[in-house]
Amino acid sequence: MTDAVGKAGSGANEMRHIPVLGPEAVAALGVTANGIYVDGTFGAGGYTRAILATEGARVIAIDRDPNAVRDGQGLVREAAGRLTLVHGRFGDLDSILDEAGIAAIDGVVLDIGVSSMQIDEAIRGFSFRHDGPLDMRMAQEGESAADLVNGADEAELADIFYHFGEERLSRLIARAIVTDRKAKPFTTTRQLADMIGRIIRTRPGDIHPATRTFQALRIAVNDELGELVRALHAAERVLKPDGTLSVVSFHSLEDRIVKMFFAARSGRGGGSRHSPVPVTGEATFRIVGKWPVTASAAEVAANPRARSAKLRAAVRTNSPARAIEAQVAQLSTVPLRKKGRR
């Protein structure tokens, strides 16, 4: 999730609660009194607050970051029984609802990616804008980015950077990492970013040369694309007929998965002319309106992180949920190497 974050000062806390495309994403849900909704990426609670503004609406909010769950307890108390905040992964939203005794819901909203709070906390290691430990773990457990950078072989690192970061110089970066870590393991964000900055030339106005590598590491460490695939299919299983799935993504890899899932499930097909997604079975979603929705010029001016955001939404039909869409699932993994090729 990427929430807007204001500059330091009196308005900063309020800005942290305004998610990118928030009004549009919640409007797509068509929130009603007494409806039950899942906010799969609670973050600072922006979507949840907007849903709870409808009297009687109930929210099951999920976040894998224990800090977000801890900081959201005030809103839980404020909601007076209408908000349940769960520490977990949104890919497991159907099992989370089952444990809560809820069989079906009226809407799901997902805001994919890293939150502004995580980016702005140096100790979390998500960004090279602040020097911090090379961590990047949303759940604060398991393999860290440092573990991956220092432990994976050159080919695996190159594939991760190429497929999850769309980095054309992936092999050059991987080779330099493997060479440098022999003398000194990578432990901080600044150390890795500075190394990449030394080996890749840029022109004024270009993004920092480490940007795509950091994106790739974050996606790999947190299995972000795999979680997204699981969440889309889990939402299909728990949404009531006429319930809405509303998804905001921030880069092409995420949006491609969402677009292909909705295309395949709505009967429209999808993919490319080289790799079309076959349409099988009855449509489980219907597309309403024109998608994607992008941020307005005013929102981008207030929050540059909104520039790449795309909102897609679809409404559940009464057809039974289907098995995982194989071609969609494949987009969440690094392709197997072929002999003689990357």
C-alpha positions in Angstrom: 0.0 0.0 0.0 1.2 3.5 -0.7 -0.4 6.2 1.4 0.2 9.9 0.8 2.6 11.4 3.2 2.7 15.1 3.9 5.8 17.1 4.7 7.0 17.3 8.2 4.8 19.6 10.2 1.3 19.8 11.6 -0.4 18.2 8.6 1.8 15.2 8.2 -0.2 12.8 10.4 -3.5 13.7 8.6 -1.9 13.1 5.2 -0.7 9.7 6.2 -4.3 8.5 6.2 -5.1 9.4 2.6 -4.3 6.4 0.3 -3.6 7.0 -3.4 -6.9 6.9 -5.4 -8.6 6.3 -2.0 -12.0 8.0 -2.8 -12.2 6.2 -6.2 -11.3 2.8 -4.8 -13.9 3.0 -2.0 -16.5 4.5 -4.3 -16.1 1.4 -6.5 -17.1 -0.8 -3.5 -20.5 0.9 -3.3 -20.4 0.7 0.5 -23.8 0.1 2.1 -25.0 0.1 5.7 -24.6 -3.3 7.3 -22.3 -4.5 4.6 -19.1 -6.4 5.4 -15.9 -5.4 3.7 -12.2 -6.5 3.7 -9.4 -4.0 3.6 -6.6 -6.3 2.8 -3.9 -3.7 3.1 -4.7 -1.7 6.3 -1.6 0.4 6.5 -2.5 3.7 8.1 -6.2 2.8 7.9 -7.2 5.2 5.1 -9.5 2.8 3.3 -10.9 1.4 6.5 -11.8 4.9 7.8 -13.6 5.7 4.5 -15.6 2.5 4.6 -16.5 3.0 8.3 -17.9 6.4 7.4 -21.0 4.6 6.2 -23.0 3.9 9.3 -23.4 0.2 10.1 -20.7 -0.9 7.6 -18.2 -3.4 9.1 -14.6 -4.0 8.1 -12.2 -6.9 8.5 -8.8 -5.3 8.0 -5.6 -7.2 7.4 -1.9 -6.2 7.5 1.2 -8.4 7.6 3.2 -5.6 9.3 2.8 -5.9 13.1 3.6 -2.2 13.4 0.5 -1.3 11.4 -1.7 -3.6 13.5 -0.2 -2.1 16.7 -0.8 1.5 15.5 -4.3 0.7 14.3 -5.7 -0.2 17.8 -6.9 3.3 18.3 -9.2 3.0 15.3 -10.4 -0.4 16.4 -11.5 1.2 19.7 -13.0 4.1 17.9 -15.0 1.8 15.6 -16.8 0.3 18.6 -17.1 -3.2 17.3 -17.3 -2.5 13.6 -13.6 -3.1 12.9 -11.6 -6.3 13.3 -7.9 -5.8 12.6 -5.9 -9.0 11.9 -2.2 -9.6 11.6 -1.9 -11.7 8.5 -1.4 -11.8 4.8 -4.2 -10.7 2.4 -3.5 -13.8 0.3 -5.1 -15.7 3.1 -8.2 -13.5 3.4 -10.6 -16.4 2.8 -9.1 -18.4 5.6 -9.0 -15.3 7.9 -12.7 -14.8 7.2 -13.5 -18.4 7.9 -11.7 -18.2 11.3 -13.9 -15.2 12.0 -17.0 -17.1 11.1 -17.8 -15.0 8.0 -18.9 -17.0 4.9 -19.3 -14.1 2.4 -18.6 -10.4 2.1 -19.7 -7.4 0.1 -16.4 -6.0 -1.0 -12.6 -6.2 -1.0 -10.2 -3.4 -1.5 -6.4 -4.0 -2.0 -3.6 -1.4 -2.3 -0.6 -3.3 -3.5 3.0 -2.7 -2.6 5.0 -1.0 0.1 3.4 1.7 2.3 4.8 5.2 2.8 5.2 4.5 6.5 7.5 1.6 5.7 9.5 3.6 3.1 10.0 6.5 5.4 11.3 4.4 8.3 15.0 3.9 7.7 15.2 1.0 10.1 12.9 -1.0 7.8 15.4 -0.9 4.9 12.9 -0.4 2.1 14.5 2.7 0.6 18.0 4.0 -0.2 16.8 7.6 0.5 17.6 6.8 4.1 20.5 4.7 5.2 19.4 1.7 7.2 19.7 -2.1 7.5 19.1 -4.0 4.2 15.9 -5.6 5.5 12.7 -5.0 3.5 10.6 -7.6 5.3 7.0 -6.4 5.6 6.2 -9.0 8.3 9.5 -8.5 10.0 10.3 -12.2 9.9 11.9 -14.6 7.5 14.6 -14.0 4.9 15.8 -10.4 4.6 17.1 -8.5 1.6 20.6 -8.8 3.0 20.2 -12.6 3.3 19.1 -12.7 -0.4 21.8 -10.4 -1.7 24.6 -12.2 0.2 23.4 -15.7 -0.3 21.9 -16.1 -3.8 24.1 -17.0 -6.7 24.7 -14.6 -9.6 22.2 -16.2 -11.9 19.4 -16.1 -9.4 20.1 -12.5 -8.5 20.2 -11.5 -12.2 16.8 -13.2 -12.8 15.2 -11.5 -9.8 16.4 -8.1 -10.9 15.4 -8.7 -14.5 11.9 -10.1 -13.9 10.8 -8.3 -10.7 12.6 -5.0 -11.4 12.6 -5.0 -15.2 16.2 -4.0 -14.9 18.0 -4.3 -18.2 21.5 -4.3 -16.6 20.6 -7.1 -14.2 23.5 -9.3 -15.0 26.0 -6.5 -14.6 24.6 -5.6 -11.1 24.4 -9.3 -10.0 28.0 -9.8 -11.1 29.2 -6.8 -9.1 27.3 -7.8 -6.0 28.8 -11.3 -6.1 32.3 -9.8 -6.5 32.0 -7.2 -3.8 30.3 -9.4 -1.2 33.4 -11.6 -1.1 35.3 -8.8 0.5 32.5 -7.4 2.6 28.8 -8.6 2.9 26.1 -6.1 2.0 24.4 -5.0 5.2 22.9 -1.5 4.6 20.8 0.2 1.9 23.3 2.9 1.3 26.1 0.4 0.8 24.1 -1.4 -2.0 22.8 1.8 -3.6 26.2 3.4 -3.7 27.7 0.3 -5.3 25.1 0.3 -8.0 25.5 4.0 -8.5 29.2 3.5 -9.2 28.8 0.9 -11.9 25.8 2.4 -13.8 26.0 5.7 -15.5 22.9 8.0 -15.5 22.0 11.3 -17.0 20.4 14.3 -15.2 16.8 13.6 -14.6 17.1 9.8 -14.6 15.8 7.8 -11.7 18.5 6.5 -9.3 20.2 3.5 -10.8 19.4 1.4 -7.8 15.6 2.0 -8.0 14.7 -1.1 -10.0 17.0 -3.4 -8.0 15.5 -2.3 -4.8 12.0 -2.9 -6.2 13.0 -6.4 -7.3 14.5 -7.3 -3.9 11.4 -6.0 -2.1 9.1 -8.0 -4.3 11.2 -11.2 -3.9 11.6 -10.9 -0.2 7.9 -10.5 0.4 6.6 -12.6 -2.4 4.4 -9.6 -3.3 3.2 -10.9 -6.6 2.4 -14.4 -5.3 0.4 -12.8 -2.5 -1.5 -10.7 -5.1 -2.4 -13.8 -7.1 -3.6 -15.6 -4.0 -5.6 -12.6 -2.9 -7.4 -12.2 -6.2 -8.5 -15.8 -6.2 -9.4 -15.7 -2.5 -11.6 -12.7 -3.0 -13.4 -14.5 -5.8 -14.2 -17.3 -3.3 -15.6 -15.1 -0.6 -17.4 -12.2 -2.4 -21.2 -12.3 -2.6 -22.9 -11.9 -6.0 -22.7 -8.2 -6.8 -19.8 -7.7 -4.4 -16.9 -5.7 -5.7 -13.1 -6.3 -5.8 -11.3 -3.0 -6.0 -7.5 -3.1 -6.6 -4.9 -0.2 -6.7 -1.5 -1.2 -8.2 1.7 0.9 -8.6 3.8 -0.7 -11.2 3.4 -2.7 -14.4 4.0 -6.1 -12.9 1.2 -5.8 -10.4 -1.2 -4.2 -12.9 -0.6 -6.9 -15.5 -1.6 -9.6 -13.0 -4.8 -7.7 -12.0 -5.7 -6.9 -15.6 -5.2 -10.5 -16.8 -7.1 -11.9 -13.9 -10.1 -9.7 -14.5 -10.0 -10.3 -18.3 -9.9 -14.0 -17.9 -12.6 -14.1 -15.2 -14.9 -11.7 -17.0 -15.0 -13.6 -20.3 -13.1 -10.9 -22.1 -9.9 -12.9 -22.5 -6.6 -11.0 -22.0 -2.8 -11.2 -22.3 -1.1 -10.4 -25.6 -1.5 -11.8 -29.1 1.6 -13.9 -28.4 0.3 -15.2 -25.1 -3.5 -14.9 -24.9 -5.3 -15.9 -21.7 -7.9 -18.5 -22.6 -11.5 -18.0 -21.4 -12.8 -21.1 -19.8 -16.0 -21.6 -17.8 -18.6 -19.0 -16.8 -17.6 -15.5 -16.0 -17.1 -14.9 -12.3 -16.7 -11.1 -12.6 -18.2 -8.5 -14.8 -16.4 -5.3 -15.6 -18.4 -2.1 -14.9 -17.3 1.2 -16.2 -14.0 2.2 -17.9 -10.8 1.0 -16.3 -8.1 1.7 -15.2 -8.7 4.9 -13.3 -5.5 6.9 -12.7 -4.7 9.7 -10.3 -5.7 13.3 -11.2 -3.1 16.0 -11.9 -4.0 17.5 -8.5 -3.3 14.2 -6.6 0.0 13.7 -8.4 1.0 17.2 -7.6 0.2 16.6 -3.9 1.8 13.1 -3.9 4.2 12.2 -6.7 3.9 8.5 -5.7 0.4 8.6 -7.2 1.8 9.0 -10.7 2.0 5.3 -11.6 -1.1 4.2 -9.7 -3.9 2.4 -11.5 -7.3 1.3 -10.1 -9.2 -1.6 -11.5 -12.4 -3.0 -10.2 -15.0 -5.7 -11.1 -18.2 -7.0 -9.7 -18.8 -10.6 -8.7 -21.3 -12.7 -10.6 -23.2 -15.6 -9.1 -21.0 -18.2 -11.0 -19.0 -20.6 -8.8 -15.4 -19.6 -8.1 -12.8 -21.3 -10.4 -9.4 -22.8 -10.0 -6.3 -20.6 -10.0 -5.7 -19.1 -13.5 -2.3 -20.7 -14.4 -1.1 -17.9 -16.8 -1.9 -15.3 -14.1 0.0 -17.3 -11.5 3.0 -17.6 -13.8 3.4 -13.8 -13.8 4.2 -13.9 -10.0 7.3 -16.1 -10.4 10.7 -15.9 -12.0 10.5 -18.0 -15.2 12.6 -21.2 -15.3 15.8 -20.8 -17.2 16.1 -22.4 -20.6 19.4 -23.8 -21.7 21.5 -21.1 -23.4 19.1 -18.3 -22.4 18.6 -16.0 -19.4 
